[in-house]
Amino acid sequence: MDDLTQCLYEFLLDRRMGSLWENAEYKACLSAVVSLEEQLKSHLSEDQQDQLDRLMDNIQEQGCIEREHQFQAALALIQELNALVRA
């Protein structure tokens, strides 16, 4: 992402996504994930817990990359639609 796109993306996350944290469906999903993670970790050795943590970090990083790509694709679509409207 270029600097302007990165700034816009961060603005979106900071200012427009706050309602997500209050969404009941999101809260329930997050709670289920935390509960399942705790259950799983209780049956793992310390080394296995570390491996699980690394796996979850990598999955989270993958998700972030995918969301950034989707954001860029949405911006490109907006630009294309804007050009069509002006034509």
Buried (B, 14 or more C-beta within 10 A) or exposed (E): BEEEEEEBBEEEEEEEEEEEEEEEEEEEEEEEEEEEBEEEBEEEEEEEBEEBEEEEEEEEEEEEEEEBEEBBEEBEEEEEEEEEEEE
